[in-house]
């Protein structure tokens, strides 16, 4: 099992817009039966400000790639996420092996 987190540092005041895009993707994931939705976290305090964390767990790294292709390869998902790079200043992807 792997946990993948994308830590996205947004431009000032842009976390809400990016969060709304990922919430819409989660609605799509649920409606189409594509799997579990992303867990979304926004910073409450600390540095840096304007951070959104997008988290998901997968059985394997291959499953992670297949899920992202199944979701973000869709035209409706591309429409939902159009312009999302405009909200992001920088980001990192963290991959952890879940210790059971």
N, C-alpha and C positions, 0 to 999 in steps of 0.2 A: 504494500500500500504506500502511496506517495501523496504528499500534500504539496500543492503548488500555490504559491502566493505571488501575486503581482503587486508591487508597492509603487503606486503612481503618485508622484509629486505634481500637483496641479498648479496652474497659474492662480494667483490670488482671486478668490471668489468663484472658482470654477468647479469645485468639488461637487456641488449640487447637480450641475448639468451633467457631469460625467456619471454620477451616481444614478441619475434618472435614466441614462442610456443603458446602464447595466441592469437596472430594475426592469426595463422593458425587455432586455434579452432574457432575463429570468422568467418573465411571463411567457415568452416564446418557447423557452425550454420546457416549461410545465405544460403549456397547451399542446405542444407537438410530441410530448412524451420522450424527450431526448435525454432525460436523466435528471440528476439532482441539480438544482440551481446553484449559482455562485453564492458564496457568503460574502457580504460586503461590509466593510468597516471604514468609518471615517475617524480622523483624529479628534480627540476630545481635548487633549492638552499635550504639550510637549513640542519638540522641534523635530523636523520642520512642520510648520503649519500647512494646511491645504493638502492633506494626504488622504488618498483612498487606497484601501487594501482589498484586492479581489482574490478570494481563496476558494479552492476546490480540492477534493480528494479523488484519487484514481487508483484502481487496482494495479496499474503498471504505467510506465512512461508511454508505452504504445497506446494504451487506453486514453491517456491524456491527449496525445496527438489526434487520435481518432475522434474524440469528443470535440475538440476545438475545430477540426475540419467539418464535422457534422453540423455544428452550430454556426460558425462564422463563414462557412462556405455557402450559406444560403443567401439568396438575394434579399429576403426580408430582414435578415440579420445585418447585412451590409447597409441597408437603408437605415435601420435603427442606429447603427454605430457611425454613420457618415459624419465626418468632421471631428471625431473624438480626439484625434491628435492635437487639435487646436486647444484643448483643455489641459494638455499635459506638458509640463516643463521637462520632466525626466522620469525615468522609472527603472525598476529592477525586477527580475523574476527570480524567486527563490524556490528551490525544489528540495524537499525534505523527505527522507524515508521514515515512515511512521514506525516507531518502536512499540511493538505490542507487548 
